[in-house]
Amino acid sequence: MGYRDSLQLTADRRLRHFLSIEGLPRATLVEILDTAESFFQVGTREVKKVPLLRGKTIVNLFFENSTRTRTTFELAAKRLSADVLNLNISTSATSKGESLLDTLRNLEAMHADLFVVRHSQSGAAHYIARNVAPHVSVINAGDGSHAHPTQAMLDMFTIRRHFGEFAPLTVVIVGDVLHSRVARSQIHALTTLGVNAVRVVGPRTLIPREVRTLGAHPCDSLEEGLEGADVVIMLRLQRERMQGAFIPSEREYFRLYGLTEAKLARARPDVLVMHPGPINRGVEIASEVADGPRSVILEQVSNGIAVRMAVMALTLGSHSREAGA
Amino acid sequence: MRRLTLKGGRVVDPANGVDRLADLHLAEGRVLAVGEPPDGFSPEQTLDVSGLVVCPGLVDLRVRLREPGLLHKADIASEVAAAVAGGVTTVVMPADTDPVVDTPAVVELVTSRARARGKARVFLIGALTKGLAGEEISEMAALQEAGCIGVGNAGMPVRNHLVLRRALEYAAGQGLTVFLHPEDPWLAAGGVVHEGPVALRLGLTGIPVMAETIALARDLALVEHSGARTHFCGLSSERAVRLLARARFDGLPVSADVTAHHLHLTEMDVAGYDAQAHVRPPLRSQRDRDGLRRALAAGEVDAICSDHQPHDRDAKLGPFAETEPGISALETLLPLTLRLVEEGVVDLTQAVDLLSHRPARVAGLPYGTLSPGAPADVCCFDPEARWVLQPECLRSRGRNTPFIGWEFKGRVRYTLVEGALVFQDPGETG
């Protein structure tokens, strides 16, 4: 879908906005991972700052609450020496599109350089990217059920740090794929980076039939799905799924799709267990696994800062290089 | 003028099997003759229409005029002007104005205002249920007496099967045509696009095809029971037109229309979150679009309509699911249909038939034909004129259309209602 390329990439194929993984070439994803690797070292130093984005203003524009995600973006911006403005905007205040545009114009007037956007509606980040001034970049920090590309890239970063390459890997994503922006972005990232196989596991109410068109293989049984897996990614189950008649109870869900040590034994011995957080212990994952030796859940959080630094540096860099060219 | 001759055009009148070069003579607001003028006829004016197709004025079964109540979007004056600019001489308006068309007073208000404008003829579909709430049946006989050509729920659901059963029985007894939009409210809940691969990629809630087919199957069972003459509005899926064809074969008193945009666009057109392609029912798969085209060619669809829904700018701003569905479509109805002719889906006679005579029959109106004695509603268009749609071309106050930038072949030059010239292409100074 070429339109995404043209919205996200500049004419010389630099990353102008980071809205979704879909439509980005493998080279761009690898560039993000390589850049994140260099920033990863910064986090381990005594002085955790680099002056790369000094004088830049980054606005965290959160229309949906998420302290965790906002905090890692904030930390990433600060480590790059940017000025950060955090705005939590209740969606009721911007129920109409026009006032959302008004908000953007006001922030642009304050010379913001980058918007980090989280919104409950799919496509919100695209909408904002299409309507910002030419010098402003947009990073999607999660829009509805559509995409959460920085989360997917920090997962890819974590996987690459452990395995070094993607081609031989079998990755299993377990849970509510239907509503998950994380799963969509992960599937696109994994197929773009060329893993051996992506399996998606869950009840058929939460695994859309069309998931095959994304290059993922649906699987009804977790035991079957875990067979020979290198990576298992557990998705968070939202409590409200019971009301929508998607699943009968947390108890039955855990019995069928909850990750336990016993089920994990079917995967490869060096399997990585991942979760985008926050975890529902005893619903999608047993504590013994979440806190166990195969779990890299906390590592994902630290990696998130390096990946977000990389995406900020690349998107803001696309302007200066363009201007200099 | 009272006597007028349209000279030298290609007269296409499907109702009478006419497609030939001929003069069209009009007198006292009615068609007098095609071809040779009657003895002693001398026109007060002659219009040279050589090179143009002369056909019955178009009849559009679904046009929102937004008046009363939604004047920030459009009004009767702006939209009837848009209609005649698109060659449409008769529009049928659903009941979802504010207030709803569920009392004779609202019918009176709209028809009198439209009459004062003197452009396109405006007819109303009264509310099937009070306030379109789907709970109590409306005073259908009073609405009929006030001039409503039928009753319908304007896309609002009638959830309760028993209420719909009663409504159809009652309407059947009054000889009223019922206009239904088949969509199951539960299966469609929260949906904004066709359920399929594009919805999955975009993370938007889908409206599955079965939301249409299940509602249609229910409605058909109730039609069979009640015998109510029923018209299905805007079928969007291949399965739905197949269901309808079977019902028609079984002898049920049913008809259906499709919108011009469902015959051209698919789910792929929303893939960039383009709010201009946000419509209800949603744009479906290519297979569905092809199925609609086949049904059209086979005569299983009775009309192409615009489903004109002019919007203010704000309505299309924001993330996709927060935008309002609908296209400002009156002025692209004829060009999109002519494109089907160019693509070989239907021939010109079929196209004109689907835009005039057959929808007029669905609405029970005497228009859509150039038979001698018929009201002189005429559309003259240049079938060879190429043009590109720009927002400023539109007379409608709604500029919301996904067809901006499309190149069309075929342009309306003159529109006549009751023998009076109500539109003339400003490019044509002849």
Interface residues (C-beta under 8 A of the other chain):
Chain A: M1 Y3 R4 L7 E22 S95 K96 G97 E98 L100 L101 H119 Q121 S122 G123 A124 H126 Y127 D143 G144 S145 H146 A147 R181 R184 P208 E210 V211 T213 L214
Chain B: G196 P197 A199 L200 R201 L202 G203 L204 T205 A271 G272 Y273 D314 K316 L317 G318 P319 F320 A321 E322 T323
